[in-house]
């Protein structure tokens, strides 16, 4: 059965809700919760996450640690497929099989990570559902500071496999 759009809208709404996201991140991603990771926008087209600068996320050079940026970038690419997994009757196995990152500027202050590949992820999941095979999908996340300057660009290679729930 394909992804149920009404359930998907409910999942998006739930993850965007600050209380549910805080609880979800505390239980499922405690390091991200500690770093202050937020889910700012999530819909059928785009996902935006953000992480504040400061002592919880900085390295000894007073900039944001690259691994903290990676958490924000990964969530920007993975939140929509996660919501899709909860909006379908089948089980979705999803995990990162590769990543690349480039860093263009020192990351200071709140950094926003944007992924506009939600439809690409959905297409890959649907392809796996139809074929029964795992499908790999590259999703890009771009991190920008408050001035709009690009501080980092990430590409996560996701592997999706739709399986029966049994």
PyMOL CGO cylinders between C-alpha atoms (Angstrom):
from pymol import cmd
from pymol.cgo import CYLINDER

trace = [
    CYLINDER, 0.00, 0.00, 0.00, 1.42, 3.43, -0.88, 0.3, 1, 1, 1, 1, 1, 1,
    CYLINDER, 1.42, 3.43, -0.88, 2.15, 6.20, 1.59, 0.3, 1, 1, 1, 1, 1, 1,
    CYLINDER, 2.15, 6.20, 1.59, -1.10, 7.49, 3.11, 0.3, 1, 1, 1, 1, 1, 1,
    CYLINDER, -1.10, 7.49, 3.11, -1.07, 11.26, 2.49, 0.3, 1, 1, 1, 1, 1, 1,
    CYLINDER, -1.07, 11.26, 2.49, -3.45, 12.09, 5.34, 0.3, 1, 1, 1, 1, 1, 1,
    CYLINDER, -3.45, 12.09, 5.34, -1.34, 10.07, 7.81, 0.3, 1, 1, 1, 1, 1, 1,
    CYLINDER, -1.34, 10.07, 7.81, 1.77, 11.72, 6.38, 0.3, 1, 1, 1, 1, 1, 1,
    CYLINDER, 1.77, 11.72, 6.38, 0.33, 15.20, 6.98, 0.3, 1, 1, 1, 1, 1, 1,
    CYLINDER, 0.33, 15.20, 6.98, -0.41, 14.16, 10.57, 0.3, 1, 1, 1, 1, 1, 1,
    CYLINDER, -0.41, 14.16, 10.57, 3.15, 12.86, 11.01, 0.3, 1, 1, 1, 1, 1, 1,
    CYLINDER, 3.15, 12.86, 11.01, 4.62, 16.08, 9.61, 0.3, 1, 1, 1, 1, 1, 1,
    CYLINDER, 4.62, 16.08, 9.61, 2.43, 18.14, 11.95, 0.3, 1, 1, 1, 1, 1, 1,
    CYLINDER, 2.43, 18.14, 11.95, 3.39, 15.98, 14.92, 0.3, 1, 1, 1, 1, 1, 1,
    CYLINDER, 3.39, 15.98, 14.92, 7.13, 16.21, 14.28, 0.3, 1, 1, 1, 1, 1, 1,
    CYLINDER, 7.13, 16.21, 14.28, 6.89, 19.98, 13.76, 0.3, 1, 1, 1, 1, 1, 1,
    CYLINDER, 6.89, 19.98, 13.76, 5.16, 20.36, 17.13, 0.3, 1, 1, 1, 1, 1, 1,
    CYLINDER, 5.16, 20.36, 17.13, 7.73, 21.53, 19.68, 0.3, 1, 1, 1, 1, 1, 1,
    CYLINDER, 7.73, 21.53, 19.68, 6.55, 19.28, 22.51, 0.3, 1, 1, 1, 1, 1, 1,
    CYLINDER, 6.55, 19.28, 22.51, 6.45, 16.09, 20.44, 0.3, 1, 1, 1, 1, 1, 1,
    CYLINDER, 6.45, 16.09, 20.44, 9.77, 16.86, 18.76, 0.3, 1, 1, 1, 1, 1, 1,
    CYLINDER, 9.77, 16.86, 18.76, 11.46, 17.57, 22.10, 0.3, 1, 1, 1, 1, 1, 1,
    CYLINDER, 11.46, 17.57, 22.10, 10.19, 14.28, 23.50, 0.3, 1, 1, 1, 1, 1, 1,
    CYLINDER, 10.19, 14.28, 23.50, 11.13, 12.41, 20.30, 0.3, 1, 1, 1, 1, 1, 1,
    CYLINDER, 11.13, 12.41, 20.30, 14.63, 13.90, 20.25, 0.3, 1, 1, 1, 1, 1, 1,
    CYLINDER, 14.63, 13.90, 20.25, 15.16, 13.25, 23.96, 0.3, 1, 1, 1, 1, 1, 1,
    CYLINDER, 15.16, 13.25, 23.96, 14.26, 9.57, 23.57, 0.3, 1, 1, 1, 1, 1, 1,
    CYLINDER, 14.26, 9.57, 23.57, 15.65, 8.86, 20.08, 0.3, 1, 1, 1, 1, 1, 1,
    CYLINDER, 15.65, 8.86, 20.08, 18.45, 11.40, 19.62, 0.3, 1, 1, 1, 1, 1, 1,
    CYLINDER, 18.45, 11.40, 19.62, 19.70, 12.58, 23.03, 0.3, 1, 1, 1, 1, 1, 1,
    CYLINDER, 19.70, 12.58, 23.03, 22.92, 14.12, 21.67, 0.3, 1, 1, 1, 1, 1, 1,
    CYLINDER, 22.92, 14.12, 21.67, 20.88, 16.17, 19.20, 0.3, 1, 1, 1, 1, 1, 1,
    CYLINDER, 20.88, 16.17, 19.20, 18.54, 17.23, 22.00, 0.3, 1, 1, 1, 1, 1, 1,
    CYLINDER, 18.54, 17.23, 22.00, 21.51, 18.32, 24.11, 0.3, 1, 1, 1, 1, 1, 1,
    CYLINDER, 21.51, 18.32, 24.11, 22.93, 20.33, 21.19, 0.3, 1, 1, 1, 1, 1, 1,
    CYLINDER, 22.93, 20.33, 21.19, 19.60, 22.17, 20.79, 0.3, 1, 1, 1, 1, 1, 1,
    CYLINDER, 19.60, 22.17, 20.79, 18.65, 20.76, 17.38, 0.3, 1, 1, 1, 1, 1, 1,
    CYLINDER, 18.65, 20.76, 17.38, 15.25, 22.00, 16.15, 0.3, 1, 1, 1, 1, 1, 1,
    CYLINDER, 15.25, 22.00, 16.15, 12.95, 20.97, 13.34, 0.3, 1, 1, 1, 1, 1, 1,
    CYLINDER, 12.95, 20.97, 13.34, 11.81, 24.30, 11.89, 0.3, 1, 1, 1, 1, 1, 1,
    CYLINDER, 11.81, 24.30, 11.89, 9.87, 23.21, 8.79, 0.3, 1, 1, 1, 1, 1, 1,
    CYLINDER, 9.87, 23.21, 8.79, 8.73, 19.88, 7.35, 0.3, 1, 1, 1, 1, 1, 1,
    CYLINDER, 8.73, 19.88, 7.35, 6.35, 19.30, 4.46, 0.3, 1, 1, 1, 1, 1, 1,
    CYLINDER, 6.35, 19.30, 4.46, 6.12, 17.51, 1.10, 0.3, 1, 1, 1, 1, 1, 1,
    CYLINDER, 6.12, 17.51, 1.10, 8.76, 19.75, -0.46, 0.3, 1, 1, 1, 1, 1, 1,
    CYLINDER, 8.76, 19.75, -0.46, 11.30, 20.85, 2.13, 0.3, 1, 1, 1, 1, 1, 1,
    CYLINDER, 11.30, 20.85, 2.13, 12.77, 20.14, 5.54, 0.3, 1, 1, 1, 1, 1, 1,
    CYLINDER, 12.77, 20.14, 5.54, 14.62, 22.78, 7.54, 0.3, 1, 1, 1, 1, 1, 1,
    CYLINDER, 14.62, 22.78, 7.54, 16.46, 22.11, 10.80, 0.3, 1, 1, 1, 1, 1, 1,
    CYLINDER, 16.46, 22.11, 10.80, 18.59, 24.43, 12.89, 0.3, 1, 1, 1, 1, 1, 1,
    CYLINDER, 18.59, 24.43, 12.89, 21.20, 24.30, 15.63, 0.3, 1, 1, 1, 1, 1, 1,
    CYLINDER, 21.20, 24.30, 15.63, 22.22, 27.18, 17.87, 0.3, 1, 1, 1, 1, 1, 1,
    CYLINDER, 22.22, 27.18, 17.87, 25.81, 28.21, 18.31, 0.3, 1, 1, 1, 1, 1, 1,
    CYLINDER, 25.81, 28.21, 18.31, 27.25, 28.29, 21.80, 0.3, 1, 1, 1, 1, 1, 1,
    CYLINDER, 27.25, 28.29, 21.80, 28.97, 26.08, 24.33, 0.3, 1, 1, 1, 1, 1, 1,
    CYLINDER, 28.97, 26.08, 24.33, 26.82, 22.98, 23.62, 0.3, 1, 1, 1, 1, 1, 1,
    CYLINDER, 26.82, 22.98, 23.62, 27.85, 22.83, 19.97, 0.3, 1, 1, 1, 1, 1, 1,
    CYLINDER, 27.85, 22.83, 19.97, 31.22, 24.53, 19.72, 0.3, 1, 1, 1, 1, 1, 1,
    CYLINDER, 31.22, 24.53, 19.72, 34.72, 23.19, 19.22, 0.3, 1, 1, 1, 1, 1, 1,
    CYLINDER, 34.72, 23.19, 19.22, 37.90, 24.63, 20.83, 0.3, 1, 1, 1, 1, 1, 1,
    CYLINDER, 37.90, 24.63, 20.83, 38.11, 27.18, 17.99, 0.3, 1, 1, 1, 1, 1, 1,
    CYLINDER, 38.11, 27.18, 17.99, 34.78, 28.79, 19.02, 0.3, 1, 1, 1, 1, 1, 1,
    CYLINDER, 34.78, 28.79, 19.02, 32.95, 27.60, 15.91, 0.3, 1, 1, 1, 1, 1, 1,
    CYLINDER, 32.95, 27.60, 15.91, 30.35, 24.87, 15.53, 0.3, 1, 1, 1, 1, 1, 1,
    CYLINDER, 30.35, 24.87, 15.53, 31.84, 21.39, 15.66, 0.3, 1, 1, 1, 1, 1, 1,
    CYLINDER, 31.84, 21.39, 15.66, 31.54, 19.59, 12.31, 0.3, 1, 1, 1, 1, 1, 1,
    CYLINDER, 31.54, 19.59, 12.31, 29.77, 16.57, 13.86, 0.3, 1, 1, 1, 1, 1, 1,
    CYLINDER, 29.77, 16.57, 13.86, 27.07, 18.82, 15.33, 0.3, 1, 1, 1, 1, 1, 1,
    CYLINDER, 27.07, 18.82, 15.33, 26.56, 20.30, 11.86, 0.3, 1, 1, 1, 1, 1, 1,
    CYLINDER, 26.56, 20.30, 11.86, 26.30, 16.72, 10.59, 0.3, 1, 1, 1, 1, 1, 1,
    CYLINDER, 26.30, 16.72, 10.59, 23.44, 15.99, 13.03, 0.3, 1, 1, 1, 1, 1, 1,
    CYLINDER, 23.44, 15.99, 13.03, 21.47, 18.95, 11.75, 0.3, 1, 1, 1, 1, 1, 1,
    CYLINDER, 21.47, 18.95, 11.75, 22.21, 18.13, 8.13, 0.3, 1, 1, 1, 1, 1, 1,
    CYLINDER, 22.21, 18.13, 8.13, 21.30, 14.45, 8.53, 0.3, 1, 1, 1, 1, 1, 1,
    CYLINDER, 21.30, 14.45, 8.53, 18.00, 15.23, 10.22, 0.3, 1, 1, 1, 1, 1, 1,
    CYLINDER, 18.00, 15.23, 10.22, 17.14, 17.65, 7.41, 0.3, 1, 1, 1, 1, 1, 1,
    CYLINDER, 17.14, 17.65, 7.41, 17.49, 14.75, 4.95, 0.3, 1, 1, 1, 1, 1, 1,
    CYLINDER, 17.49, 14.75, 4.95, 16.00, 12.03, 7.17, 0.3, 1, 1, 1, 1, 1, 1,
    CYLINDER, 16.00, 12.03, 7.17, 12.99, 13.57, 8.91, 0.3, 1, 1, 1, 1, 1, 1,
    CYLINDER, 12.99, 13.57, 8.91, 10.66, 13.34, 5.90, 0.3, 1, 1, 1, 1, 1, 1,
    CYLINDER, 10.66, 13.34, 5.90, 11.48, 9.69, 5.10, 0.3, 1, 1, 1, 1, 1, 1,
    CYLINDER, 11.48, 9.69, 5.10, 11.02, 8.89, 8.81, 0.3, 1, 1, 1, 1, 1, 1,
    CYLINDER, 11.02, 8.89, 8.81, 7.56, 10.49, 8.71, 0.3, 1, 1, 1, 1, 1, 1,
    CYLINDER, 7.56, 10.49, 8.71, 6.79, 8.56, 5.52, 0.3, 1, 1, 1, 1, 1, 1,
    CYLINDER, 6.79, 8.56, 5.52, 7.74, 5.31, 7.26, 0.3, 1, 1, 1, 1, 1, 1,
    CYLINDER, 7.74, 5.31, 7.26, 5.09, 6.01, 9.89, 0.3, 1, 1, 1, 1, 1, 1,
    CYLINDER, 5.09, 6.01, 9.89, 2.47, 6.81, 7.23, 0.3, 1, 1, 1, 1, 1, 1,
    CYLINDER, 2.47, 6.81, 7.23, 2.59, 3.47, 5.43, 0.3, 1, 1, 1, 1, 1, 1,
    CYLINDER, 2.59, 3.47, 5.43, 1.39, 0.00, 6.34, 0.3, 1, 1, 1, 1, 1, 1,
    CYLINDER, 1.39, 0.00, 6.34, 4.70, -1.64, 5.37, 0.3, 1, 1, 1, 1, 1, 1,
    CYLINDER, 4.70, -1.64, 5.37, 7.91, -1.39, 7.38, 0.3, 1, 1, 1, 1, 1, 1,
    CYLINDER, 7.91, -1.39, 7.38, 10.60, 0.92, 6.00, 0.3, 1, 1, 1, 1, 1, 1,
    CYLINDER, 10.60, 0.92, 6.00, 14.22, 0.13, 6.73, 0.3, 1, 1, 1, 1, 1, 1,
    CYLINDER, 14.22, 0.13, 6.73, 16.29, 3.25, 6.22, 0.3, 1, 1, 1, 1, 1, 1,
    CYLINDER, 16.29, 3.25, 6.22, 19.89, 4.04, 7.01, 0.3, 1, 1, 1, 1, 1, 1,
    CYLINDER, 19.89, 4.04, 7.01, 22.77, 6.18, 5.81, 0.3, 1, 1, 1, 1, 1, 1,
    CYLINDER, 22.77, 6.18, 5.81, 25.31, 4.27, 3.70, 0.3, 1, 1, 1, 1, 1, 1,
    CYLINDER, 25.31, 4.27, 3.70, 27.54, 7.20, 2.82, 0.3, 1, 1, 1, 1, 1, 1,
    CYLINDER, 27.54, 7.20, 2.82, 28.10, 10.90, 3.34, 0.3, 1, 1, 1, 1, 1, 1,
    CYLINDER, 28.10, 10.90, 3.34, 30.16, 13.73, 1.91, 0.3, 1, 1, 1, 1, 1, 1,
    CYLINDER, 30.16, 13.73, 1.91, 30.62, 17.21, 3.32, 0.3, 1, 1, 1, 1, 1, 1,
    CYLINDER, 30.62, 17.21, 3.32, 32.31, 20.43, 2.31, 0.3, 1, 1, 1, 1, 1, 1,
    CYLINDER, 32.31, 20.43, 2.31, 32.85, 23.40, 4.59, 0.3, 1, 1, 1, 1, 1, 1,
    CYLINDER, 32.85, 23.40, 4.59, 32.97, 26.88, 3.11, 0.3, 1, 1, 1, 1, 1, 1,
    CYLINDER, 32.97, 26.88, 3.11, 32.93, 29.22, 6.09, 0.3, 1, 1, 1, 1, 1, 1,
    CYLINDER, 32.93, 29.22, 6.09, 33.29, 29.18, 9.87, 0.3, 1, 1, 1, 1, 1, 1,
    CYLINDER, 33.29, 29.18, 9.87, 29.96, 28.20, 11.44, 0.3, 1, 1, 1, 1, 1, 1,
    CYLINDER, 29.96, 28.20, 11.44, 28.97, 30.71, 14.12, 0.3, 1, 1, 1, 1, 1, 1,
    CYLINDER, 28.97, 30.71, 14.12, 25.54, 31.41, 15.57, 0.3, 1, 1, 1, 1, 1, 1,
    CYLINDER, 25.54, 31.41, 15.57, 22.37, 29.53, 14.59, 0.3, 1, 1, 1, 1, 1, 1,
    CYLINDER, 22.37, 29.53, 14.59, 22.90, 27.41, 11.48, 0.3, 1, 1, 1, 1, 1, 1,
    CYLINDER, 22.90, 27.41, 11.48, 19.90, 26.34, 9.37, 0.3, 1, 1, 1, 1, 1, 1,
    CYLINDER, 19.90, 26.34, 9.37, 20.08, 23.19, 7.27, 0.3, 1, 1, 1, 1, 1, 1,
    CYLINDER, 20.08, 23.19, 7.27, 17.76, 22.92, 4.28, 0.3, 1, 1, 1, 1, 1, 1,
    CYLINDER, 17.76, 22.92, 4.28, 16.92, 19.82, 2.26, 0.3, 1, 1, 1, 1, 1, 1,
    CYLINDER, 16.92, 19.82, 2.26, 14.61, 20.32, -0.71, 0.3, 1, 1, 1, 1, 1, 1,
    CYLINDER, 14.61, 20.32, -0.71, 14.78, 16.67, -1.83, 0.3, 1, 1, 1, 1, 1, 1,
    CYLINDER, 14.78, 16.67, -1.83, 11.69, 15.38, 0.00, 0.3, 1, 1, 1, 1, 1, 1,
    CYLINDER, 11.69, 15.38, 0.00, 10.04, 14.34, -3.28, 0.3, 1, 1, 1, 1, 1, 1,
    CYLINDER, 10.04, 14.34, -3.28, 13.23, 12.51, -4.32, 0.3, 1, 1, 1, 1, 1, 1,
    CYLINDER, 13.23, 12.51, -4.32, 13.12, 10.50, -1.09, 0.3, 1, 1, 1, 1, 1, 1,
    CYLINDER, 13.12, 10.50, -1.09, 9.45, 9.70, -1.60, 0.3, 1, 1, 1, 1, 1, 1,
    CYLINDER, 9.45, 9.70, -1.60, 10.13, 8.51, -5.16, 0.3, 1, 1, 1, 1, 1, 1,
    CYLINDER, 10.13, 8.51, -5.16, 12.91, 6.21, -3.90, 0.3, 1, 1, 1, 1, 1, 1,
    CYLINDER, 12.91, 6.21, -3.90, 10.67, 4.77, -1.18, 0.3, 1, 1, 1, 1, 1, 1,
    CYLINDER, 10.67, 4.77, -1.18, 7.85, 4.18, -3.69, 0.3, 1, 1, 1, 1, 1, 1,
    CYLINDER, 7.85, 4.18, -3.69, 10.33, 2.54, -6.08, 0.3, 1, 1, 1, 1, 1, 1,
    CYLINDER, 10.33, 2.54, -6.08, 11.44, 0.17, -3.30, 0.3, 1, 1, 1, 1, 1, 1,
    CYLINDER, 11.44, 0.17, -3.30, 7.83, -0.57, -2.40, 0.3, 1, 1, 1, 1, 1, 1,
    CYLINDER, 7.83, -0.57, -2.40, 7.03, -1.57, -5.97, 0.3, 1, 1, 1, 1, 1, 1,
    CYLINDER, 7.03, -1.57, -5.97, 10.25, -3.50, -6.69, 0.3, 1, 1, 1, 1, 1, 1,
    CYLINDER, 10.25, -3.50, -6.69, 10.81, -5.07, -3.26, 0.3, 1, 1, 1, 1, 1, 1,
    CYLINDER, 10.81, -5.07, -3.26, 14.49, -4.14, -3.62, 0.3, 1, 1, 1, 1, 1, 1,
    CYLINDER, 14.49, -4.14, -3.62, 16.56, -1.64, -1.66, 0.3, 1, 1, 1, 1, 1, 1,
    CYLINDER, 16.56, -1.64, -1.66, 16.99, 1.73, -3.34, 0.3, 1, 1, 1, 1, 1, 1,
    CYLINDER, 16.99, 1.73, -3.34, 19.77, 4.23, -2.71, 0.3, 1, 1, 1, 1, 1, 1,
    CYLINDER, 19.77, 4.23, -2.71, 19.04, 7.92, -2.83, 0.3, 1, 1, 1, 1, 1, 1,
    CYLINDER, 19.04, 7.92, -2.83, 21.33, 10.96, -2.49, 0.3, 1, 1, 1, 1, 1, 1,
    CYLINDER, 21.33, 10.96, -2.49, 19.81, 13.80, -0.47, 0.3, 1, 1, 1, 1, 1, 1,
    CYLINDER, 19.81, 13.80, -0.47, 21.57, 17.16, -0.11, 0.3, 1, 1, 1, 1, 1, 1,
    CYLINDER, 21.57, 17.16, -0.11, 21.45, 19.48, 2.88, 0.3, 1, 1, 1, 1, 1, 1,
    CYLINDER, 21.45, 19.48, 2.88, 22.86, 23.01, 2.83, 0.3, 1, 1, 1, 1, 1, 1,
    CYLINDER, 22.86, 23.01, 2.83, 23.82, 24.79, 6.05, 0.3, 1, 1, 1, 1, 1, 1,
    CYLINDER, 23.82, 24.79, 6.05, 23.55, 28.59, 6.15, 0.3, 1, 1, 1, 1, 1, 1,
    CYLINDER, 23.55, 28.59, 6.15, 24.32, 31.13, 8.83, 0.3, 1, 1, 1, 1, 1, 1,
    CYLINDER, 24.32, 31.13, 8.83, 22.09, 34.07, 9.78, 0.3, 1, 1, 1, 1, 1, 1,
    CYLINDER, 22.09, 34.07, 9.78, 23.56, 36.12, 6.90, 0.3, 1, 1, 1, 1, 1, 1,
    CYLINDER, 23.56, 36.12, 6.90, 22.52, 33.45, 4.41, 0.3, 1, 1, 1, 1, 1, 1,
    CYLINDER, 22.52, 33.45, 4.41, 26.12, 32.46, 3.69, 0.3, 1, 1, 1, 1, 1, 1,
    CYLINDER, 26.12, 32.46, 3.69, 26.74, 28.76, 3.06, 0.3, 1, 1, 1, 1, 1, 1,
    CYLINDER, 26.74, 28.76, 3.06, 28.83, 27.26, 5.87, 0.3, 1, 1, 1, 1, 1, 1,
    CYLINDER, 28.83, 27.26, 5.87, 28.57, 23.60, 4.86, 0.3, 1, 1, 1, 1, 1, 1,
    CYLINDER, 28.57, 23.60, 4.86, 27.04, 21.36, 2.23, 0.3, 1, 1, 1, 1, 1, 1,
    CYLINDER, 27.04, 21.36, 2.23, 26.25, 17.71, 2.91, 0.3, 1, 1, 1, 1, 1, 1,
    CYLINDER, 26.25, 17.71, 2.91, 25.17, 14.82, 0.73, 0.3, 1, 1, 1, 1, 1, 1,
    CYLINDER, 25.17, 14.82, 0.73, 23.76, 11.78, 2.53, 0.3, 1, 1, 1, 1, 1, 1,
    CYLINDER, 23.76, 11.78, 2.53, 23.33, 8.54, 0.61, 0.3, 1, 1, 1, 1, 1, 1,
    CYLINDER, 23.33, 8.54, 0.61, 20.26, 6.85, 2.11, 0.3, 1, 1, 1, 1, 1, 1,
    CYLINDER, 20.26, 6.85, 2.11, 19.31, 3.22, 1.57, 0.3, 1, 1, 1, 1, 1, 1,
    CYLINDER, 19.31, 3.22, 1.57, 15.56, 2.51, 1.66, 0.3, 1, 1, 1, 1, 1, 1,
    CYLINDER, 15.56, 2.51, 1.66, 13.95, -0.93, 1.70, 0.3, 1, 1, 1, 1, 1, 1,
    CYLINDER, 13.95, -0.93, 1.70, 10.20, -1.39, 2.07, 0.3, 1, 1, 1, 1, 1, 1,
    CYLINDER, 10.20, -1.39, 2.07, 9.32, -4.72, 3.74, 0.3, 1, 1, 1, 1, 1, 1,
    CYLINDER, 9.32, -4.72, 3.74, 6.18, -6.46, 4.98, 0.3, 1, 1, 1, 1, 1, 1,
    CYLINDER, 6.18, -6.46, 4.98, 5.33, -5.72, 8.62, 0.3, 1, 1, 1, 1, 1, 1,
    CYLINDER, 5.33, -5.72, 8.62, 5.17, -9.42, 9.50, 0.3, 1, 1, 1, 1, 1, 1,
]
cmd.load_cgo(trace, "trace")
